[in-house]
Amino acid sequence: MIQRTAFKALLEHKGQLLLLGLTCLVESLSIVGQAWFFGTLINNFIFSENTLHDERYSIIYLGIAIIVRLLAHYIQESVANRLGSAVKATFRERALEHMFKLGVQHKERHGDVIHMLTDGLEQVDAYVARYIPQILYAIMIPLIMGIAIVDTLPIIGIILIITVPLIPFFMILIGKQADRLNKEQWERMSFLSGHFLDVLQGITTLKLFGRAKDQIKVIGRLSEEFKDSTLRVLRVAFLSALVLELVSTISTALIAVYLGLTLLDGEISFFSAFFILLLAPEFYTPFRQLGAAFHTGMAGKTSILKYEEFMNRQPSLPIGGQSQLKGDVQAIEIKDLTFTYEDSENGVQHISLVAKRNFPIMLVGESGAGKSTIAHIIGGFLTAPKGSVTIDGLDLCDIDIEWWRQQITYVSQHPHIMKGTLREVLSFGMDVSDKEILDACKEVQLLDVISRHADGLDAVIGEGGLGLSGGERQRVALVRAFLRKGQVLILDEVTAHLDVKTEAIISSAIKRLMDNKIVIIIGHRLQTMHWASTLYVLKHGRIIQQGSYATLLAVDGYFKDLVTSGLGEFSSTIEEQLKTEKSFSLEHREEIDNLIRVDNQDAYVLGKDTIQTPEVSTFKLGIQGWKLLFTVLSPAKWSLVLALIFTFLTVFMNVGLLTVSAWLLASAALQPGLTYLSLAIVGVRFFGVSRAVCRYFERYTSHRMAFQGLYGLRVWFYAHLEPLAPAILKRFGTGDMLGRIMGDIEVLQFFYLRTLIPPAAAIALTILVAYGVSTIDNSLVAPIVLAAFILGLVLPLVVYAHNKQSLTAIGPQQGEYKSLLSDTMDSLEDVISYGNEQLVYDRIQHMMSTVDANKGIIERGMNLGNTLFLGGVQITVVIVAILAANALTGAWASVMVAVAAIGTQAWFEALQPMIAAVHHGAESKVATSRLTALAHEPIPVVEPNAPKPFNANREITFSDVSFGYDAHRRIYEHLRLDIKQGQSIAIVGASGSGKTTLFNMLERLYDYSGSIHVGDVELKDISIDTWRNALGTITQDTYIFHASFEDNIRLARPDASEADLEYAIDRASLRSVVERLPDGIHTIVGSGGHGLSGGERQRVALARLFLRKPQVVLLDEPLEGLDQVTRKALHRDLMEYVQDKTCLYITHQLEGLEHMDRILFMDKGQIIEDGTYEELIALRGHFYEYCYLSMASIQ
C-alpha cells in the first residue's frame, strides 16, 4: 500500500516513525478517555441532574484528556511534516546529483526535469506527510476505538467487522484505475510545464513566424486537456471518498439506530450508548480522511515513479578510475575510436589521432561530422570505449575523471553565462583574487565591461549572460580559461558569431593561452587553421585527410575545397598587396582597431550602469485582481453556485445526522413508544446517505469550477505575456515566467477551493446553528457567536500574521529556484567542465533550504492554529453542554443537552476550513499580484487601431529613426536608409554597431521614433502579424523546439505540402541529417530530444526560410557554424533564393559579398559607408580595412 521507494526513505528516519506511531497511540487513547468523561458528564447532567460542582472532577479529567489529545496531535503533525520535508530533501539531493551525472545527454526536456524537481517533489512531500501517516491513523485509531466499542457493546463489533473490510476492498479496486489516470495526469502536467518553458525560450522565433498568438489556442487546448485529465483522476478519487463516506455515515447511522432501539428495550444504559455514539464517528473519521487524501496519495505515488524513472537513467558521464598522472601531460592519443550515440547512427568511426604539448591540432569538417563528439570524449563528457583513448599511455577509463577534468580547459562554442555578479561569472567557482580576474580580463580586453558598470565586479549579470554581447560572452569564457590554467585546452568554434575586430582580439588572447599546452581546436574558420600544426579533416564521422595546413592545401581534396570556398573573390584583389607589403604587424592592427571600434552598444538593453534583476512587481490585489479571478470563472458560474450549495448541505447533513442521533439516544433512554422515535430513525438514515452524496457533488463541482479558473488564468497570462515578449524576458528570466504561469496559477486553485467557498458556508451554518440553539435556550447563542468569532476569524488572522512574511517571500523564491534550475540545465556543459557541480548544487540547495525554511514556518503556524482550533472546539462543546444543563430541567427537556452538545461539535466542521481559507487567501493575493504585474508592463510594440493595406514589394525607407533599448543609451540617432525593392544588401561592421538592432525594428520586436515606410505606408500602421508574414528571418541563435524534426521546419509554414517540405530539406542540405535520425523526419529533436550540431541547427533555420516563401528576407549570420563547402553551396542557393526579393544580410564573413547589390558598413549606430563591393574596395576606407584585417589573419 506504501510505495516501496518512499518506504525505504522512511526507514532512514526510524526514530521519527516510532514517534509518529507513539503519538498516534496516545491520541487514540486520549480520544477514548475524552469520550468516556464527556459521556459521563452528559449522562449525569441529564439523568442524575448533577450540578457543575458535582461534576468538577469529571470536568478536570475531561480537561486532562483534551490537553493530552492536543499535545499528541500537535507533535504528530510536526513529526509528519518533518518526515515529508526530510524525504523530499533526500530525493531532491539524489535527483540533483544524478542530473549532473547524466551530463549534457539529457533525454528529458528541461521543463520536465524542472517539474519533477519542484512540483513533483512537493507531491512526494504531501504523500509522505499526509497520505502515509493517514494510513497509519486508519489502522491504529479504529483499532483502539473498536476495542473500546466492542468492550462496551460486543454486538456493535459485527457492524464494524462487516463494514471495515469494504474500505480497503473498494480502495484497491478504485486504486488500480486511479494509478493509470494519475500517470496520464502527470504526463499532461509535465508536458504542459515543458511546453511553457519551450514556448518562453523560443518565443522570439514564434513571433517572427507569426505563430506566437497561435500558442494562445495551443495553451488553451493543453490546459483544457489537463483540466479534463485532472477531473477524470479526481472523479475516481472522489468516488473512493464517496464509498468511504457512505460506509462511515451509513455505519454510524446503523449504530445510532441500533443503539436507540436497544435503549428503547432497556438492554443498555444511556451512558454506554452515548459513549459508543461519540466513538463511532471517530472510528470512521480516519477512513474518511484517508479517502480525502486518496488523490494526494496517488499523485505522490506517480511522482515517485517518475522520480524512479529519472534516477534509472544511465549516466552519460564517465565513471573513470583511480589513477592520476605525475608531472605534466605530454600527449593524448586516440586509437581506432568508434562511438555511437544511443538510439542513433550519429557518432564517429575508427578515429585515430595524436595531440602533443606545444603542437596544436585542429578538427575541421562538415557540420555533424563528429568534431564535438571527439572533444566531448576527451573532455570527459562521454565515456570512451576501453583502450581507445590514452593519456601518456594510460587508458582514460582508468584515470580519475575528476582529476582529469581539472587538467582540461574547455571553451565551448556557445558558453552559457549563469546569473550572478561579474566576479562570480568570471571566476566561475575558481579560488582567484580580484587582481587575477582583472589581469585575465586585460588579456582578452574585457576591462571595458567591468569599467562601464558602476558596481564593477559586483555588478549583476542576468540569466544567460543578459547584458553582454555575443563577443563579450565569448571573452568571458576566455577569461575563465586564463584563470583555469589547465594543461589541455579544447576550443570548440570559439570565434563563431564574432566580427573581425572581436575575432582579432580573441585570436591574440588565444595564442597566448595556447602556450605550453596540449591544444585541440574545433572550427570552420580559415583564420584558426593556421594555429594548428596538424589538421584532421572529418567527414561522416571519419578522418579522411590529415596533415599541416600547407600540406593539405597542396593536395586536391575535401580540405582544399573547404579553404578555397572560404576565401571569396576578395582574396585575389588584396592577396598580392599582402605579399608585397610588410608583415601585418601588431602596430598596424592597433591602427585598424582605431578605425573599427567595438562599442558593444547592444549590450546596454536594461540600464546605464548594470543589469539589475528586477524585484518582482507586486500590486495590491484590488479590483483588477478580484475581477480577473472571477472573470475567468464565467464559463463555470453554475459550478460555483452548486459548489456553494453542496458545501452548505454537506455540513448541514452532518449536523443533522449527529444531532438527530443524539436526540434519538437521549429520547430512547426515556423509553417512549417506537412510533415516537420512528421519524428520528428515518432522519438518521436520510442524513447519513445525504451527507456522503452531498460531499461527492461538493468536491466535484468545486474542483470543476477551480480548474476552469486555472484554465482561464493560463490563457489570460500567456495572452498578456505574448505582446511583451521578448523585451519582458530581458527583465525577468524564463524560469521566473515559468514559475508564474505554472506555480502561481496552481496556487490559485486553493483560492477557488478553500478561500472562496468555505467562508460563505461557515457564515450560513453559523447563523443556522445559532438560531437552532436559541430555540433550546438563548444563553447558548453567546458561546456559539463567540466561538465563531474567535475560531473562525481571530485565530485564522493570528495564524496569518505568524505566516505573513514567509507567505510573501515563498512565491518569488520558488520562481528564482525554477530560474536557477533552468539556468543550470542550460549551463551543464560549462558547469561540468569546470568541476562546478558541487558549487551549483550547493547554490540550488541553499535556495531550496530557504524555501523549505519558510514552508516550515508556515507549517508550524498552521499546525499550531489547527491544534488551538481543536482545543477551542472541545472547550466550546463542554461549555454549551454545561450551559444547557443549567438552563434545562426535567428528563425530557434535558434531552436537548445532548442535542446541543453534539450539534455544536458537528457545526465546527464548517469553521474548520477558515484557517486554511485565510492562509490560501493571502497566498493567492501574492500569486495574483505576480500575475497581474504583467498588466502594468508597457507594451513595447502597439498594434495599430486601423491597420493599413501595404505592398511588401516596395522600397523600405528609414527617415530620422532613433532607437535605444533604454532611455540612457541610444543605438540610433536620426538614421536614414533607403532600401530599394529587390535589392540584396550586406550589412557588416563591429559587434555592437547596431546591425541586429536594425532587424529588431524591422521585425517589430521593439518600437522606434521617426518613421520607417514600406512604400508610402508607415510600418507602425501595418498589422504586425501581417507584416511578419511577409518576412523570412534567420536569427543568430536558431531555436529548436521539443518537437519532431518535421514540425520544427513546418513552423515556418504549417500548411506546406509534403513536396514543399522535401524541397526545403534538400535545399538546406539536410537530407543526410534526416537519414541519420532514428525515426527520420518524425524524430523528436530539441530539448530532451535528439541532439543537433550547431551547423545542423543553422540548416534547420535555412529549411524554414526556404519553406517560408517571403517577400522580404532578413538574414542574421545565417551560415555561421557551417563548414566552408556547405557554406559556399548554401550561400549560392541563398543568393538564388533571394533574387527579386528584398534581402538584408548581416555577416562577419567575406565570402559572397562581391555578389551583393550593396554593402553597408556600420559603426556606432551609423552607416559610415554605403556602396557596391567594387566601390567600397576602391574607396580604401573602413570596409577595405575590415577586409584587410580579415585577410591578414588568414595569411
DADA-V368875 format. One line per field, one symbol per residue. ss: DSSP state (~ for helix, > for strand, _ for the rest). phi: phi as a letter, one per 20 degrees, with the letter a starting at -180 (. if undefined). psi: psi as a letter, one per 40 degrees, with the letter a starting at -180 (. if undefined). A space follows every 50 residues. Layout:
# DADA-V368875
ss=???
phi=???
psi=???
This chain:
# DADA-V368875
ss=___~~~~~~~~__~~~~~~~~~~~~~~~~~~~~~~~~~~~~~~~~~~~__ _____~~~~~~~~~~~~~~~~~~~~~~~~~~~~~~~~~~~~~~~~~~~~~ ~~_______~~~~~~~~~~~~~~~~~~~~~~~~~~~~~~~~~~~~~~~~~ ~~___~~~~~~~~~~~~~~~~~~~~~~~~~~~~~~~~~~~~~~~~~~~~~ ~_~~~~~~_____~~~~~~~~~~~~~~~~~~~~~~~~~~~~~~~~~~~~~ ~~~~~~~~~~~~~~_____~~~~~~~~~~~~~~~~~~~~~~~_~~~~~~~ ~~~~~~~~~~~___________>_______>>>>>>>>>>______>>>> >>>>>>>_>_>>>>>_____~~~~~~~~__________>>>__>>~~~>_ ~~~~~~_>>>>________>>~~~~~~______~~~~~~~~~~___~~~~ ~____~~~_>>>___>___~~~~~~~~~~~~~~~___>>>>>_______~ ~~~~~~~~~~~~~____>>>>>___~~~~____>>>>>>__>>>>>>_~~ ~~~____~~~~~~~~~~__~~~~~~~~~~~_____~~~~~~~~~~_____ ~~~__________________~~~~~~~~~~__~~~~~~~~~~~~~~~~~ ~~~~~~~~~~~~~~~~~~~____~~~~~~~~~~~~~~~~~~~~~~~~~~~ ~~~~~~~~~~~~~~~~~~~~~~____~~~~___~~~~~~~~~~~~~~_~~ ~~~~~~_~~~~~~~~~~~~~~~~~~~__~~~~~~~~~~~~~~~~~~~~~~ ~~~~~~~~~~~~~~~~~~~~~~~~~~_~~~~~~___~~~~~~~~~~~~~~ ~~~~~~~~~~~~~~~~~~~~~~~~~~~~~~~~~~~~~___~~~~~~~~~~ ~~~~~~~~~~~~_~~~~~~~~~~~~~~~~~~~~~~~______________ _____>>>>>>>>__>__>__>>>>>>>>____>>>>>>_____~~~~~~ ~~______>>>>>>__>>~~~__~~~~~~_>>>>________>>~~~~~~ _______~~~~~~~~~~___~~~~~~___~~~_>>____>___~~~~~~~ ~~~~~~~~___>>>>>_______~~~~~~~~~~~~~~____>>>>>____ __~~~__>>>>>>__>>>>>>_~~~~~~~__~~~~~~~~~~~~~_
phi=.egfffffffffcfffffffffffffffffffffffffffffgffedelf efffdffffffffffffffffffffgfffffffgfffgffgfgfffffgf ffmeefeefgfffffffdffffffgfffedffgfffffefffffffffff ffbgffgfffffefffffgfffffffffgffffffggffffffffgfgff fdffffffemdfffffffffffffffffffffffgfffffffgfffffff ffffffffffffffemebefgfffgfffegfffeggffffffeffgffff ffffffffgffefffeffemcdfceenffdbdcdclfcbcfflbefqccl ecaccdfmcgdcdcqffmfofffffffffneceeggneccdlnefgfeeg ffffffeddddefcfeeffrfgffffflneeceffffffffffdldffff ffefelfefedfgmmgodffffffffffggfffflfedddddlfdfmdff ffffffffffffffflceccdcrdffgffffeecddedblncedbbqfgf ffffdfrffffgfffeemffgffdgffffeefgfefffffffgffdeeel fffeecafdbeefffffccfglfffffffeffegfdffffffffffffff fgffffgffffffffffffelfffgfeffffffgffffffffffffffff ffffffffffgffffgfffefgfeeegffeddfffffffffdffffgfff ffecdfegfffffffffffgfffffeaffefgffffffffeecffgffff ffegffffeffgffffffffffffffdgffffgemegfffgfffffffff ffffffffffffffffffffffffffffffffffffedcnffffgfffff ffffffffffegffffffgfffffffffffffgffeefffcdfffcgdfb cfecfdceclecbbfbfebdedclfcbddffnfdceccqffneofffgfg ffelecebdnbcddmddfgfeegffffffeecccefdfedefafgfffef gfbgeffffffffffffeldfffffefgdmfeffcngndffcfgffffff fffgffffledcddddlfdfndffffgffffffffffegmdfcdcebdde fnffeffbcdddblmceebbrfgffffffldffffffgfffffef
psi=dhhdddddddeefddddddddddddddddddddddddddddddddddefi idddfddddddddddddddddddddddddddddddddddddddddddddd ddaefhdiidddddddecdddddddddddddddddddedddddddddddd ddgddddddddddddddddddddddddddddddddddddddddddddddd dfddddddefedddeddddddddddddddddddddddddddddddddddd ddddddddddddddefeiiddddddddddddddeddddddddeddddddd dddddddddddehhiehidaaeiiihaihdihhhhfhhhhihfieiaihf hhihhihegiihhiaiheeeddddddddefdihiihedhihfehhdeeih ddddddehhhhidghhhihaiddddddfeigiiddddddddddefedddd dehdebeeihhihefheiidddddddddddddddfidhhhhgfeeieiid dddddddddddddehfihhhhhieiddededidhhhhihfeiheiiaidd dddehhaddddddddedidddddeddddddiiihiddddddddddghhdf dedgediddihhhiihhiiidadddddddddeedefdddddddddddddd dddddddddddddddddddefaidddeddddddddddddddddddddddd dddddddddddddddddddddddeieddeedhiddddddddcdddddedd dddeddddddddddddddddddddddhdeedddddddddddedddddddd ddedddddddddddddddddddddddeddddddefedddddddddddddd dddddddddddddddddddddddddddddddddddddiiidddededddd dddddddeddddeddddddddddddddddddeddeehhhdhhhidgiiii hdfiihhhhfhiiieiedhhdihfhhhhhiheihhihiiiheeedddddd ddefdiiiiaihhhbehhdeehhdddddeeihhhidghhhigiiddddde ddgdeiiddddddddddefedddddeidfbeehhaaheahiiiddddddd ddddddddgidhhhhgfdeieiiddddddddddddddeheihhhhhieid hedeeidihhhihfeiheihaidddddddfbddddddddddded.
